[in-house]
């Protein structure tokens, strides 16, 4: 069993004229050979875009690109001719396959936009690109699969993204999986503490907005919100 806590204040940060991106793993000019990914997850970016700003057209291959919008709205276009506006409460999956070009820009009408985008390596390379977008019902106080098993299809059989919107006092059990990545997008949550891993020494550990935990071979740990919280949890079986 192993646990590691990663404070949001310690993430790599890229700033341009129209966006601020906080990277959980090595990305671009930010390189750390000890922090290249977690299981098949190779990118976990938290972006804040000015209205109309973002990522113009660019290519990808052999990635499952999963996007969750927290506020504002994101305009997606890609080389298959797809154009969609992605709002909070919707999950977007772009399977790059053998090659796709896309852009992700903050909708001018919606103002500044914050979203989390994760790249996961597929089980097999190649294949035709594919795009999926779905509204997601999030019952209060529940951890809901939105991509992977039980959600939109991704080409990484072991991977699932779960999302929860929690009120203070709500408690959920984390997935029973060999690898679990927990990200407090907003609010704050508490997990049982422990002496193993990095940063886990007290009886209770708190993840505040922007903080993450990486759990390896842990049981189904309970997690409890102390503030209104939007929680993103990846499990890898």
N, C-alpha and C positions, 0 to 999 in steps of 0.2 A: 504494500500500500504506500502511496505517496501523494502529497498535496503540495501545491505551490500557489502562493498568493502574489498577484501582480497589480500593483497600485496604478491607477489611471495616470497619475502624475509622472510615472516613470516610463510611459510609452514614448516611442519615437514619434516626432511630430513634423509634418510637412506643411508649410504655409505658402500659398500663392496669393495673387490678387483677389481671387474669388472663392477660395476654399481653405479650410483647415482640416487636415487629415491626421488622425492619431492611429498609429500602427501597433498592433499587438506583437507582430513578428518582423523579422528583417524584411525590408522593403526598399527597393531602389537604392538610393545613396546611404540608407541606414542599414548597416550590415553588422550582424552579430552571429558568428558561427554556432553559438550555443542556443540560438533562438530562431530557428529556421521554420518551425511549424510544430504542430501537435497532432499526431496521427496523420491522416490524409489532409488535414487543414493546413494550408500554406499561406493564407492571408486572412486577417481579421481587421478590417479598416472601419473606423468610426469617422464619418465625414460630416462636416457642416459647410454647406454651400450658400453663397449669396444668391439672391434671386437672379436667375439666368445663368449662373455660373456652374462649373462642374467639369466633367470630362468629355471633351469633344471626341469625335470618331477615332477609334483605335482598335487594333486586332487582338484576338486571343485564340489559342488552340488548347485542346485537352484540359479544360477546366470546367467544373460545375460552379457557376457564379450565382450565389444566393443573396438576395437583397431584401432587407426589412427597413421600411421607412418609419421613422419615429415622429417626425413633424414636417409640415410643408407638403410638398409633392414633387415627385421625380419624373421627368419626361425621358422615357427610354425609346431609342430607335436602334435598329440593327439592319444588317445587310440582307436579311431575308425579306425586308419590306415591312417589318413590324414596327408600329409606333403605339406606345401605351403611356398613360399617365398613372403612376403608381402612388397610391395614397397610404397614409397610416392605416394599419389593419389589413394590408394586402402583402402577400409574399410573392416575390418574383424569382424565377429560376431561368437562367440562360445556360444551356449546355453548349459549350463552344465547339465540341467535336473536332472535326478536321480543320476548322477555321471559321471565324465569324468576326465581323466588325460591329462595334456598337458605340453609342454615346449615352451618357447619363447626365442630364442637366436639370437644375432646379427650375420648376415651373415658375415663370415670371408672376403669374397671378397669385400663386400661393406664398410667395416671399421666401425667406431663408428656409432651407431644407436640411434636415439631419437624417442620415441613414447609416445603417451598418451593412457592409458587404463582406461576404466570406467567400474565399476560393477553396474548393476541395478537389483533390485529384480524383479523376474517375477510375473505375476498376479496369477499363480497357481504353486504349487510345483510339482516336479516329471516330468515324460515324458522322452522320449529318447533324448540323446544329439544330437545336430545338429551343422553343421559348414557351414558358408557362407563367400565368398570372392568376391569382385567385384571391377572393375575399376570404378572410379567416374569422370564424367565430371564436371568441376567447371567453368562455364562461368565467365568471368571477372566481378567483382563487384556484384556478386549475392550470396545470402545465400541459399545453396542447401541442402535439406534433403538427408542424406546418409544412415541412419539406423533408423528403425521405420517407421512411416507413410511416404510413398514416397520413401523409401530406402530399404535396406536389412531388412528382417523380424527379429523382436525381440519379445519376449513373454511378453512384458510390453506394453499394448496397448496405454497407455497415454504418452509414452516416444518417443522423436525423437531427433536424433543428426543431426545438420545442420553444414556445413562447408563453409567458404568463404575465397577466396584469394583476397585481396583488395589492390589496388594501392592507393597512397596518394590522398586524396580527394574523394575517393569512399565512398558512404553512403548507408547503408541498414537499413531496419526496423527490429527490433527484433520480434520474434514470439509473437502472441497474445495468451498467456497461463498464468495460475495462477502462475506457477513457471518457471523461466528461469535462467539458469546458463550460464554465458558468460566467456570464457577463451581466453585470447590473448596468443596464443602459440608463435608467433613471432610478431615483429613490435610494433605498438601502435595505440590505437583507443580512440576517445572521445565520451562520453555520456553526455546528459543533466544532470546537477547536481540537487541538492535538499537538503532540510534540514532534511529529514527523514533518518532513518537507521544509519549505522556506516560508518563514513568516507565520507559522502556526505554533503558538506556544501557550495561548490562554485557553480558558474553557469555552469561550465563544469568540468567533471571528466575524467581523463586520465587513461586508463589501458595500462600498458607497458608489455613487454614480461614476461610471468609468472604470471601476475595478473589475478584475477577473480572477477566477481560480481555475487551476488545472488539476484534476483529480485522476489518479491512476489506481485501478483495482480497489476502489473504495466501495463500501456497501451503499444502499439507497439512503444517503444522508438527508435528513430533514433540513429545510431551509425556510426561514420565517422573515416576512417583511416587517420592518419597523416604520416604514414610510410608504406612501403610494409608490409602487415600483413597477417598472417594465423590465422583465428578466428574459434573457436569451440564453438558452442552454443547448449545446451540441453534445450528442452522445455518439460514440464510435464503438461498435460491437465487434 
